[in-house]
Amino acid sequence: MIGEHVIVGYTSDPGGQDALALASTITQVTGGELTVATIYPPGSPGLAVEAQANLAHAAEKLEPMPAEYISYESRGTGRGLSVLASRIRADLIVVGSADGGRHGRIAIGATSNHLLHLSSEAVMVTPAGYTPVGGPARLTLAYVHRPQCDAAVERVAQAALRFGVPLRLITFDLRTEDPGKLRDDLALAVRLAWEGTGIEAEAEVAGGHDVAAAMADVEWLPGELLVCAASEDAQPHRVFLGELSMKMLRASPCPVTVLPRGFS
């Protein structure tokens, strides 16, 4: 179950503040630990001082919520967050959208790009300007009939039970495959969720000429969380976001979580 120990990459820009708000909301729901981290490059005493100031600012925003605050030296923010997450045994890394992106959508920057292709922990990215409305309202798993997604069905169903929210399994009909086969695959996924947890998952086929159109074809609730399994190209116990999932992430109006391959 993700969310037992959340680490958030905090910066003083809007993306960092969005990530902080989302991470604190997740830990309030799960009752897990929260670590706020600021990464600074080596050989930069001034930036090390600035990192400490950023953490103090984060503490003011979170007060009175308990959290651990860490400034960490690394040559890259994404690398630093990944290494630090492993060291403190965090199970979820939360980061914000890159500057300059469209409001309400996710823009991938250097930090999130590194994490989405190499992290050993689950990664959650929040859209620009995202404001949590409380706990999650529903978990939606993007489903494709392959081993990584089949394994993710039960895990995400367990998370839905833990959060006390509905589970939706969604697959995309981009007019390139047999619609009947897509629905059959989705029915099998619904059965997997039921057999593993007893939860009755909603099932939906989103249609469109491309991923963005298909994403716009379905309803997204305030408080929705979208979950994607790692690509088959991912190394064991690593996140690797495939081409389809990357397009989904860019079109998503809600936070997106990507699970590592072999996540348990």
Secondary structure, 3 states (H helix, E strand, C coil): CCCCEEEEECCCCHHHHHHHHHHHHHHHHHCCEEEEEEEECCCCHHHHHHHHHHHHHHHHHHCCCCCEEEEEECCCHHHHHHHHHHHHCCCEEEECCCCCCCCCCCCCCHHHHHHHHHCCCEEEECCCCCCCCCCCCEEEEECCCCHHHHHHHHHHHHHHHHHCCCEEEEEEECCCCCHHHHHHHHHHHHHHHHHHHCCCCEEEEEECCCHHHHHHCCCCCCCEEEEECCCCCCCCCCCCCCHHHHHHHHHCCCCEEECCCCCC
